[in-house]
Amino acid sequence: MMTLVNSQIAKKLGLNKATIGNYIQDAIEGKNSLQTIKVNEKVKLVDSPHNWLELGRLAEVGKKYRPSSAQKSVTVPEKFYTLFDDESQFEIIRDLEIEKQIDLKYYYYKEGAAVWNQAIDSKVSFITLEVEELLRKSLGLICGHFNNHKYNLIDIGCGNGQPADLIIEQKQVASYIACDISPDILQNCKQFIHSKFPNQQIETSHFDFQKVSLETHFKSWTNKNPNLFMFAGNTICNHTKHDRYYLLNSITRAMDKHDLFLITYTLDTDKNKSSLSYVRNMLNYWLPSLLGIDTEKVETEVRYNHETKCKELNILLDKAYVMNFQVQNQDKVIKLDQSEKINLWKHYVFSLNEIIDELKDAGLQLSFSVATNDNVLIGCRLALK
Ligand SMILES: C[S@@+](CC[C@H](N)C(=O)[O-])C[C@H]1O[C@@H](n2cnc3c(N)ncnc32)[C@H](O)[C@@H]1O
């Protein structure tokens, strides 16, 4: 006789595993009509139409009569409004309510910037190490592209400046422009680069690359030197196809025929698909905590989704939440259900052909590529018309 797996029932009905355990206990005590069977001394639920009907009924009853301890009402604290501007506040609220996600980009503020620094220092992610290796291998090719002349380094999503460090060391960078959404990341980056290269000209540029047109930002800005646009650390892999398309096109439009664009990607190798645990050490839950979610009680799911070719980290809420926000003097209340799945991290993986197609679609032409088994760095210029 076929039996049901608790985690699958939980997923299908939007419940947590503990609730299924309670249903089984109630079935043993005759408090519901679920059909059970003993397999290797364990009581399991029989896979039958009757059980699915009964499970659906129990889940509905649970929703109606959820005790108040299974629901938490939170008033989002002042810190949230001081950290994020109005537009970001709206986006975070809309994302939670509709997309059921907290966009990774907001994670890099405040505590997130400190955790990112630690993660880089302790070399938790092999991506960082491999990107460093790829950059070292491409230094000669970069120099060759600019014919040993000076260029500006425009570092999009600069992190703490580690990848830029390698390039600036070559003494060809006229001006270093660190760009990031997080003011805290920008400060760390500026400090780090300044400590290593006190004479380097450094500028910081604070913007969200998903919203700003890089063309308006940089075309009028640039001095007479050509530009090296860099998008390292496989940050592109955290973005959906729609966002990647916007961003790559935005970079293309900002480029001149003498410029070079460097980008790194995670390849769709078995090692990359199965290496998941590192993200648990790279992300802490400071932002969900700030929003009032009891993060020590949530279940964490880290998995590779074969259909979307995306690694994800989701949290499953242990209770329902009523979140009270005050945005621009207006009350906004959102409700999240118990066992609701909230996505905190996405990381897509790609075949080399998929990467080349996306770059071509954005109007770029491959100049060179350098790869390890699992990651690739691509240098591109504007495609000839
Ligand atoms: C994975 S880290 C990579 C950092 C660095 N490039 C490296 O290779 O070490 C991603 C960086 O991009 C920034 N970032 C993410 N989304 C962004 C956005 N929409 N606009 C601007 N910066 C963003 C983050 O704040 C973070 O510094």
The ligand as an SDF file (V2000), in Angstrom:
LIG
                    3D

 27 29  0  0  0  0  0  0  0  0999 V2000
   27.1770   39.0220   -4.8880 C   0  0  0  0  0  0  0  0  0  0  0  0
   27.7100   40.6210   -4.4070 S   0  0  0  0  0  0  0  0  0  0  0  0
   29.1340   40.8000   -5.4730 C   0  0  0  0  0  0  0  0  0  0  0  0
   30.0840   41.8470   -5.0110 C   0  0  0  0  0  0  0  0  0  0  0  0
   31.3290   42.0340   -5.8590 C   0  0  0  0  0  0  0  0  0  0  0  0
   31.0260   42.3790   -7.2180 N   0  0  0  0  0  0  0  0  0  0  0  0
   32.1900   40.7920   -5.8270 C   0  0  0  0  0  0  0  0  0  0  0  0
   32.3550   40.1570   -6.8470 O   0  0  0  0  0  0  0  0  0  0  0  0
   32.7080   40.4750   -4.7430 O   0  0  0  0  0  0  0  0  0  0  0  0
   26.4740   41.6540   -5.1510 C   0  0  0  0  0  0  0  0  0  0  0  0
   26.6840   43.1480   -4.9680 C   0  0  0  0  0  0  0  0  0  0  0  0
   25.7550   43.8240   -5.8220 O   0  0  0  0  0  0  0  0  0  0  0  0
   25.0240   44.8080   -5.0900 C   0  0  0  0  0  0  0  0  0  0  0  0
   23.6750   44.8710   -5.6700 N   0  0  0  0  0  0  0  0  0  0  0  0
   22.7610   43.8730   -5.6960 C   0  0  0  0  0  0  0  0  0  0  0  0
   21.6510   44.2940   -6.3160 N   0  0  0  0  0  0  0  0  0  0  0  0
   21.8610   45.5910   -6.6820 C   0  0  0  0  0  0  0  0  0  0  0  0
   21.0790   46.5630   -7.3700 C   0  0  0  0  0  0  0  0  0  0  0  0
   19.8420   46.2790   -7.7910 N   0  0  0  0  0  0  0  0  0  0  0  0
   21.6270   47.7730   -7.6080 N   0  0  0  0  0  0  0  0  0  0  0  0
   22.8990   48.0580   -7.2000 C   0  0  0  0  0  0  0  0  0  0  0  0
   23.6780   47.1810   -6.5280 N   0  0  0  0  0  0  0  0  0  0  0  0
   23.1680   45.9530   -6.2730 C   0  0  0  0  0  0  0  0  0  0  0  0
   25.0320   44.3000   -3.6640 C   0  0  0  0  0  0  0  0  0  0  0  0
   24.7940   45.3350   -2.7320 O   0  0  0  0  0  0  0  0  0  0  0  0
   26.4040   43.6670   -3.5590 C   0  0  0  0  0  0  0  0  0  0  0  0
   27.3770   44.5800   -3.1850 O   0  0  0  0  0  0  0  0  0  0  0  0
  1  2  1  0
  2  3  1  0
  2 10  1  0
  3  4  1  0
  4  5  1  0
  5  6  1  0
  5  7  1  0
  7  8  2  0
  7  9  1  0
 10 11  1  0
 11 12  1  0
 11 26  1  0
 12 13  1  0
 13 14  1  0
 13 24  1  0
 14 15  1  0
 14 23  1  0
 15 16  2  0
 16 17  1  0
 17 18  1  0
 17 23  2  0
 18 19  1  0
 18 20  2  0
 20 21  1  0
 21 22  2  0
 22 23  1  0
 24 25  1  0
 24 26  1  0
 26 27  1  0
M  CHG  2   2   1   9  -1
M  END
$$$$
